[in-house]
Amino acid sequence: MTNLAADLTALAQALLPTLHVERIERLARGLSNDNFLLQTNQGKLLLKCYKGEVPVPLLNIQNALADMGITQSVRAYDCDKRIALFEFIEEVAPFTALDVSLIQCLVTLHEYQGLDNTVPVDIISFVKKLTLKELECAEHHMLRAVKLIESLPRDLAFCHNDLVFDNLLNADRGPRLIDFEYAQYNDVYFDLAALSCSFNLDTHAQNALLKTYYAHRHLTLPDYAIGKLLAYQIVYLLLSIEWYQSRGAHSYARPLIARLHSLVD
């Protein structure tokens, strides 16, 4: 990695001229982009090398959310080089359970009001386009879930849209959400479904999640909540399974397939 390390060091120091990089380590996390931990004279930093365009509007939003204490700050970025430097947040230990502080973190995100006139992502149109050939009876369950979702009110907010377990950090200063590349206005139940799947919540725990979430948002828990959460879990799982399988990441897809079967069998 000698030549790569030298190239990455040059890129990082071009972003922050006062930076001195002492060591570089490739991180295993992240399938969409390449991530590197930099040991520097300014502490630990995360260097992200994007395979696509740098999501500048989302990086600006992430800095606003960092001020709210729910994510890492963005130090610098270069659109031409397709790189960005972030604060590196140390994880104390992986989460062993979904706790109230993480739910509060999600509430803070969903109550973010920094965007105007943003068209919500149409998740349902994406799931309708899935082929689902490898999952027996998946189309039947997908159609039932979509029918239910389309019959219910939309609960829109600014959502993360990628709350896989690796994007949830248990830091010493409290939980942090990372990787906002897919963040956009969406139905909050998509994020709630992702949390339910990431922590493999049973029905009792899903009910507890909903009650806590709505209590922290000072909203009345609707009668349709648990049914809508189940429907969105099916949608979330089908989209995630297809995403991983299309990239050959079958080890990531297998536990999601097991979760899907546990919900619909």
C-alpha positions as CSV (number, residue, x, y, z in Angstrom):
1,M,0.0,0.0,0.0
2,T,3.1,2.2,-0.1
3,N,2.3,4.0,-3.3
4,L,-1.4,4.3,-2.4
5,A,-0.5,5.7,1.0
6,A,1.7,8.3,-0.5
7,D,-1.0,9.3,-3.0
8,L,-3.6,9.5,-0.2
9,T,-1.3,11.5,2.0
10,A,-0.8,14.0,-0.8
11,L,-4.5,14.3,-1.3
12,A,-5.3,14.8,2.4
13,Q,-2.5,17.4,2.8
14,A,-3.8,19.2,-0.3
15,L,-7.1,19.5,1.5
16,L,-5.6,20.6,4.8
17,P,-2.1,22.1,4.2
18,T,-1.2,22.1,7.9
19,L,-2.0,18.4,8.1
20,H,0.8,15.9,8.7
21,V,-0.2,12.3,8.1
22,E,1.7,9.8,10.2
23,R,-0.1,6.5,9.3
24,I,-2.9,5.3,7.0
25,E,-5.1,2.3,7.5
26,R,-7.7,1.0,5.1
27,L,-11.0,0.4,6.8
28,A,-13.2,-2.7,6.1
29,R,-16.5,-0.8,6.6
30,G,-18.3,0.6,3.6
31,L,-19.1,-1.1,0.3
32,S,-20.1,2.0,-1.7
33,N,-16.8,3.9,-1.2
34,D,-13.2,3.4,0.0
35,N,-12.5,4.5,3.6
36,F,-9.2,5.1,5.3
37,L,-8.2,6.0,8.8
38,L,-5.5,8.7,9.0
39,Q,-3.4,9.2,12.1
40,T,-2.3,12.8,11.9
41,N,-1.0,15.7,13.9
42,Q,-4.6,16.9,14.2
43,G,-5.8,13.6,15.6
44,K,-7.6,10.8,13.8
45,L,-9.4,11.6,10.6
46,L,-11.5,9.6,8.1
47,L,-10.6,9.9,4.4
48,K,-13.4,8.8,2.1
49,C,-12.7,8.2,-1.6
50,Y,-16.0,8.4,-3.4
51,K,-16.7,6.1,-6.4
52,G,-19.3,8.7,-7.6
53,E,-19.7,12.4,-7.2
54,V,-19.1,14.0,-3.9
55,P,-22.5,14.7,-2.3
56,V,-21.8,18.3,-1.4
57,P,-25.3,19.3,-0.2
58,L,-25.4,16.3,2.1
59,L,-22.0,17.1,3.5
60,N,-23.2,20.6,4.3
61,I,-26.3,19.1,6.0
62,Q,-24.0,16.6,7.9
63,N,-22.0,19.5,9.4
64,A,-25.3,21.0,10.6
65,L,-26.2,17.7,12.1
66,A,-22.8,17.4,13.7
67,D,-23.5,20.6,15.5
68,M,-26.5,18.9,16.9
69,G,-24.3,16.1,18.2
70,I,-25.6,13.2,16.1
71,T,-22.9,12.6,13.6
72,Q,-19.2,13.4,12.6
73,S,-18.2,16.7,11.2
74,V,-16.8,17.2,7.7
75,R,-13.4,18.8,7.7
76,A,-12.9,19.3,4.0
77,Y,-13.7,17.9,0.5
78,D,-12.6,18.1,-3.1
79,C,-15.2,17.5,-5.8
80,D,-12.6,17.0,-8.6
81,K,-10.6,14.4,-6.6
82,R,-13.8,12.9,-5.2
83,I,-12.6,12.8,-1.6
84,A,-13.6,14.1,1.7
85,L,-12.1,14.3,5.2
86,F,-14.2,13.7,8.2
87,E,-13.8,13.7,12.0
88,F,-13.1,10.1,13.0
89,I,-15.3,9.0,15.9
90,E,-14.0,6.2,18.1
91,E,-16.5,3.5,18.9
92,V,-16.5,2.3,22.6
93,A,-18.1,-1.0,21.7
94,P,-20.7,-2.1,19.2
95,F,-24.3,-1.7,20.3
96,T,-25.7,-4.8,21.9
97,A,-29.3,-3.5,22.0
98,L,-31.4,-0.6,20.7
99,D,-31.5,2.0,23.5
100,V,-33.3,5.3,24.0
101,S,-30.3,7.5,23.2
102,L,-30.1,6.0,19.7
103,I,-33.8,6.6,19.2
104,Q,-33.4,10.2,20.4
105,C,-30.6,10.5,17.8
106,L,-33.0,9.4,15.1
107,V,-35.7,11.8,16.4
108,T,-33.2,14.7,16.1
109,L,-32.5,13.8,12.5
110,H,-36.1,13.5,11.6
111,E,-36.9,16.9,13.1
112,Y,-34.1,18.6,11.0
113,Q,-35.7,21.5,9.2
114,G,-32.7,22.8,7.1
115,L,-34.2,21.9,3.7
116,D,-37.1,23.5,1.7
117,N,-39.1,22.2,-1.2
118,T,-37.3,18.9,-1.3
119,V,-39.1,16.1,-3.2
120,P,-39.3,12.9,-1.1
121,V,-37.6,9.8,-2.5
122,D,-40.2,7.4,-4.0
123,I,-39.2,4.2,-2.3
124,I,-42.3,2.3,-3.4
125,S,-41.5,2.9,-7.1
126,F,-38.0,1.4,-6.5
127,V,-39.4,-1.7,-4.8
128,K,-42.0,-2.3,-7.5
129,K,-39.2,-2.6,-10.0
130,L,-37.4,-5.4,-8.2
131,T,-37.2,-8.7,-10.1
132,L,-37.2,-10.8,-6.9
133,K,-36.5,-14.0,-8.8
134,E,-34.3,-15.5,-6.1
135,L,-36.7,-15.1,-3.3
136,E,-39.6,-17.5,-3.2
137,C,-43.0,-15.8,-2.6
138,A,-41.2,-12.4,-2.2
139,E,-43.4,-10.8,-4.9
140,H,-46.6,-11.7,-3.0
141,H,-45.4,-10.2,0.2
142,M,-44.0,-7.2,-1.6
143,L,-47.3,-6.5,-3.2
144,R,-49.2,-6.8,0.1
145,A,-46.7,-4.5,1.9
146,V,-47.0,-1.9,-0.9
147,K,-50.8,-2.1,-0.9
148,L,-50.8,-1.4,2.8
149,I,-48.3,1.4,2.6
150,E,-50.1,3.1,-0.2
151,S,-53.4,3.0,1.8
152,L,-51.9,4.8,4.8
153,P,-50.8,8.4,5.5
154,R,-47.2,9.4,4.7
155,D,-45.1,10.4,7.7
156,L,-42.4,12.4,6.0
157,A,-39.2,13.8,7.4
158,F,-35.5,14.1,6.6
159,C,-34.3,10.5,6.8
160,H,-31.0,8.7,6.8
161,N,-32.2,5.8,4.5
162,D,-29.2,3.6,5.3
163,L,-29.3,2.7,9.0
164,V,-27.4,-0.6,8.7
165,F,-25.6,-1.7,11.8
166,D,-22.3,-0.4,10.6
167,N,-23.7,3.1,10.3
168,L,-24.6,3.2,14.0
169,L,-21.6,4.1,16.2
170,N,-21.7,3.7,20.0
171,A,-19.3,6.6,20.9
172,D,-18.2,7.8,24.3
173,R,-20.2,11.0,23.8
174,G,-23.3,9.1,22.8
175,P,-24.6,7.4,19.7
176,R,-23.7,8.8,16.3
177,L,-25.1,8.1,12.8
178,I,-22.6,8.1,9.9
179,D,-22.7,7.9,6.1
180,F,-25.4,10.2,4.9
181,E,-25.0,9.5,1.2
182,Y,-28.6,8.3,0.8
183,A,-30.2,10.9,3.2
184,Q,-33.3,12.5,1.7
185,Y,-36.9,13.2,2.7
186,N,-38.7,9.9,3.1
187,D,-41.3,8.2,5.2
188,V,-39.8,7.9,8.7
189,Y,-41.0,4.3,8.8
190,F,-38.2,3.4,6.4
191,D,-35.6,4.4,9.0
192,L,-37.6,2.8,11.8
193,A,-37.8,-0.4,9.7
194,A,-34.0,-0.3,9.2
195,L,-33.4,0.0,13.0
196,S,-35.8,-2.9,13.6
197,C,-33.9,-5.1,11.1
198,S,-30.4,-4.0,12.3
199,F,-31.3,-5.0,15.8
200,N,-33.4,-7.9,14.8
201,L,-36.3,-6.7,17.0
202,D,-39.2,-9.0,17.8
203,T,-42.8,-7.7,17.8
204,H,-42.6,-6.6,21.5
205,A,-39.4,-4.6,20.9
206,Q,-40.9,-3.1,17.7
207,N,-43.9,-1.8,19.7
208,A,-41.5,-0.4,22.3
209,L,-39.5,1.4,19.6
210,L,-42.6,3.0,18.2
211,K,-43.9,4.1,21.6
212,T,-40.5,5.6,22.5
213,Y,-40.1,7.3,19.1
214,Y,-43.5,8.9,19.1
215,A,-43.1,10.0,22.8
216,H,-39.9,11.7,22.0
217,R,-41.5,13.5,19.1
218,H,-44.4,14.5,21.2
219,L,-46.8,12.8,18.8
220,T,-49.7,10.5,19.2
221,L,-48.9,6.9,18.2
222,P,-51.3,6.0,15.4
223,D,-53.3,2.8,15.3
224,Y,-51.6,1.8,12.0
225,A,-48.1,2.1,13.4
226,I,-47.1,-1.6,13.9
227,G,-48.7,-2.7,10.7
228,K,-46.9,0.0,8.7
229,L,-43.6,-0.8,10.4
230,L,-43.9,-4.5,9.3
231,A,-44.8,-3.4,5.8
232,Y,-41.8,-1.1,5.6
233,Q,-39.5,-3.8,7.0
234,I,-40.5,-6.0,4.1
235,V,-39.8,-3.2,1.6
236,Y,-36.5,-2.3,3.3
237,L,-35.3,-5.9,3.3
238,L,-36.2,-6.5,-0.3
239,L,-34.4,-3.4,-1.4
240,S,-31.3,-4.2,0.7
241,I,-31.1,-7.8,-0.4
242,E,-31.2,-6.8,-4.0
243,W,-28.6,-4.1,-3.4
244,Y,-26.2,-6.6,-1.8
245,Q,-26.8,-9.4,-4.2
246,S,-26.3,-7.2,-7.2
247,R,-22.8,-6.4,-5.9
248,G,-21.9,-10.0,-5.0
249,A,-22.0,-9.3,-1.3
250,H,-24.0,-12.4,-0.5
251,S,-22.7,-12.7,3.1
252,Y,-24.5,-9.3,3.8
253,A,-27.7,-10.5,2.1
254,R,-28.1,-13.8,4.0
255,P,-29.0,-12.5,7.4
256,L,-31.5,-10.1,5.7
257,I,-33.1,-13.0,3.9
258,A,-33.4,-14.8,7.2
259,R,-35.0,-11.8,8.8
260,L,-37.5,-11.5,5.9
261,H,-38.5,-15.2,6.3
262,S,-39.0,-14.6,10.0
263,L,-41.4,-11.7,9.3
264,V,-43.5,-13.4,6.6
265,D,-43.5,-17.1,7.4
